[in-house]
């Protein structure tokens, strides 16, 4: 059976039974049908009890790594070992779902359910984020149309519009034809500052305060923010339900939080702080996952999100023999053939991620996600290689075996949870922005130097004047390489990081350098996944996989 058939044939527990495993009662929930619920924030008053396990990966390739599957399968495996566990994951975006992925809820026996609903509209959180974001855009243009009493300079407006779909034709547009004409564009909802704010907010009051700090442009009197336009209250009202974390379940019935949906290549790439904190108050172990490789999702989690009073105890790095061979120069068509030399060369990518995790003071466990065609000798070499570097490692078969296929990995993770933890962010916030980026580029990306375009330098100076120097960085960069060039696989050195633009997310609380050719509005591939997704006469959905 394919992933969707497995999900559709699964027997789901009523959401009340799932919630009860975390000590939650009916009064703690807002149910969305039989199998989904939002959890009230009053639960945050309970004391923290859990340990936070962070799942990341090598730089992704078209060969597949299996990070989300591993995070879900590890949760299932810990449950099989008798641990009180939950996971905290991001909600899929419709852009990739109908673009390249066709679904993002795990695979095989390592899935979260109800699969179709999570992959499509779920509880409407992403739509609420887009509505709040676009409300502010409408208020900006409305202010210009009427009297512009704030003296907002249209040339300084940085607030664009968003939608939750890949649509390259909307990257650059002209609005106001027949009225106040100006150039602007669309980003994908996952890249919205409102999404970042939703994921970083500590409470409803904090949500509104952060929304009010959003910078939309400048006037001769100084910066113009969302609160100056009177937008913060209405935006917060649109997000009043969206801020509540969503509770669902794994295929094996473990509780799973799914909340927030930022991408790690153009945003911070992690699930909400509130969902993770809820998990830490309700379970002994919380498995959370960041987007793409450790140079993106993990770095941003450690350097941005963990400043919100979160502290992981171990990092799990997911790798596959197939993906590492691709990093080592093997051709995709030949990945099923043994090629130990390509594996040895490609392992440099994994080695660097292990080195980087150590810089944060965390123990690491390598999860070797086994694919059906993997060669036993190559698996044995990779396992021995990880152990020779002093890293714990285990072969994981959660896709085919669910929790049972991840028990060896779970035992290694549990052992690592008891090791000394000296976690710390990479850089102090007191450093100037340029120095923070130099440290990040040198220590994590291994760039030789950082260069700024004229536009980026001008923008950087502006954000520093507005207090941006005290904020962490959220670098927008290709996910396929440590560098800003997606074609430089493996572990490149001696390259130059080029910053072409710098944006400020003052409400979310970070500065965004855009590097290389990264886009904040993706496009659809030549054959989008949407063309295979269908609704049958009996109401069943097909093609989500």
Secondary structure, DSSP 8 states (H G I E B T S, - for coil): --HHHHHHTS----HHHHHHTTT--GGGEEE-SSS-EEE-GGGGGS----EEEEEEESS--TT---HHHHHHHHHHHHHHTT--EEEEE----HHHHTTT-S--SEETTEEEESHHHHHTTTTSHHHHHHHHHHHHHHHHHHHHHTT-TT---GGG----EEESS--GGGSSEEE-TTSS-EEE-EEEGGG-HHHHHHHH-SSHHHHHHHHHT-EEEEETTEEEEGGGGT-HHHHHHHTTTTTS-EEEEETTS-EEEE-----TTTS--B--HHHHHHHHHH-SEEEEEBSSSIIIIIHHHHHTGGGTT--EEEEEEEE-HHHHHHHTT--GGGTTS--HHHHHHHHHHHHHHHHHHHHTT-EEEEEEE--TT--HHHHHHHHHHHHHTT-EEEEE-HHHHGGGGGHHHHHHHHHHHTS------SS-TTS-HHHHHHHHIIIII--SEEEE-HHHHHHHHHHHHTTGGGSEE--B--SSSSSS-TT--SS--S-EEEEEEEEEETTTTEEEEEETT--SS----TT-GGGG-EE-TTS-EE---
